[in-house]
Structures are given as C-alpha cells and as structure tokens.
Amino acid sequence: MKSPTLTLDEWATVDRLAQLLSKHVVPICRDDDQGRPEQMGSGLLVAGPDRSHLISAAHVFNENGPLFFHTAPGTKRWLKEPVSFHSDDRIDLGILELKLAPPPYPAVEKYALSIDALQRAATPRRRKQYLIMGFPSSQSDVSRERREFSTTVRPNLCISADAKRYDKLRRSPDDHIVLDFNVRRVYGPKGRHAFPDPHGMSGSPVWLMWDCEGSNSPLYTPVVGILIEHCRPQTLVS
C-alpha cells in the first residue's frame, strides 16, 4: 500500500478533519527561565463515564520543570497528579487522571475524546491509512510581552513501514506502529513538500483513517497509537 495521491478537495477534507480532531489534543508546556511557555510535547484528552485522562508519551511527562497546558487564554492547568507509566520503557506511554478541572475547556476549544474511540491491537498494520497530527514546537508562537502561547496543527497521512523496518528497529507490530515518514518529503495538496521539525509532537495521537482489511467505524475516527519517537531520517514510532 502506497501513500495516496489525493486531489485538492480530498486534501482539504483531510485538513478539515485534522482541525476537528485537534480539539482533543493539547500542547504540553513548561515555563522557560524567563517565564515564557515552552512546548515539550502533546497530549490527548480522553473521557469515560466518570473519569477524564490526559494521555501522552511517558518521556513527555518526565520532562524537568512543572508542566501545564492551557484551559483558557493565559490560564494554566498544572500537571501535578501522579502519572501512570507503562512498566516497559519501550512502550513509553503515560496516563494522567484529570481529577481537578477536567475537560471540556471551551475557552480554548478543547474537548475530551470518548474512551470508546480508543482502539487496541489494531493489527495487522498493513493496508491501513493513518493520520498523524499535532503541534510541532517549531510552529508555536510566544508573545514575549503577554507570555501567551499559540501554535498551529500540522497533519499528514502515513502508512506502516514494511516488516524489515520493524526488525531493524527491533519493534514488534503487535505493540508498535512504525510509520513511513520522511520529514523532507511528505505528501500534501501541492505534491511532496517538507514537514516542520516534528519535535513537540511526542504524545500526539495516531488516528486510523481507513482500514482496507477490517471494519471502519461510522461513529469515530479511532486512536490506535501515541507518537513516541522520530527515528531519522524517515520513520515515526508509536
């Protein structure tokens, strides 16, 4: 399966979907030595019947300094609760229960994704189209005077790497998704182009856009992974 060549209208649809899905994703920041927000990663807001959580890469939660995300312009939601990490560092998954000030956060248009949209063990990896989208820190803008933070979502379609790439990286398709992603040559509405430096996208969700060999939910665009690593020059791992 190859990355598709889409029409301008189809790319516009992908971009609109990414904008909608981005309402479930927040940039995770810390303050630099001058008190300005500095993005460290991204996180997915998820809610079940009686609990809400923030899911990200464990190494994002392990960053030095108090972390936060914004619940309103200029309002920080500090991440002080204990974080549940997966015991296997190669999984690199962190889950934080949002007991205080849980979503939604309408002032910044951020809402929790239903836990029903999380899909485990979406195997095999072949013949699936994935959407990655997040907030590269290179696309963030910080107001020095007001110390406010804004950033821009960047989407891209990806497919799973072949079995040899999994073996080379010593990752199993049973618990990882290795994605073909060459930062210098990604597909877009005007052909191939360069993607922004993906630093800051760790912890972003991987969405399953289309499964050519399985069922596709009419209700959700499911989340099937969390971005944890950019293996240069042309691989993302979740």
C-alpha positions, 0 to 999 in steps of 0.5 A: 500500500502506497501513500495516496495521491489525493486531489485538492478537495480530498486534501482539504477534507483531510485538513478539515478533519485534522482541525476537528480532531485537534480539539482533543489534543493539547500542547504540553508546556513548561515555563522557560527561565524567563517565564515564557511557555515552552512546548515539550510535547502533546497530549490527548484528552480522553473521557469515560463515564466518570473519569477524564485522562490526559494521555501522552508519551511517558518521556513527555511527562518526565520532562524537568520543570512543572508542566501545564497546558492551557484551559483558557487564554493565559490560564494554566492547568498544572500537571501535578497528579501522579502519572501512570507509566507503562512498566516497559520503557519501550512502550513509553506511554503515560496516563494522567487522571484529570481529577481537578478541572477536567475537560471540556475547556471551551475557552480554548476549544478543547474537548475530551475524546470518548474512551470508546474511540480508543482502539487496541491491537489494531493489527495487522498494520498493513493496508491501513491509512493513518493520520498523524497530527499535532503541534510541532514546537517549531510552529508555536508562537510566544508573545514575549510581552503577554507570555501567551502561547499559540501554535498551529496543527500540522497533519499528514497521512502515513502508512506502516513501514514494511516488516524489515523496518520493524526488525531493524528497529527491533519493534514488534507490530503487535505493540508498535506502529512504525510509520513511513515518514520522511520529514523532507518529503511528505505528501500534501495538496501541492505534491511532496513538500517538507514537514516542520521539525516534528519535535513537540509532537511526542504524545500526539495521537495516531488516528486510523483513517481507513482500514482496507482489511477490517471494519471502519467505524461510522461513529469515530475516527479511532486512536490506535497509537501515541507518537513516541519517537522520530527515528531519522531520517524517515520513520515515526514510532508509536 
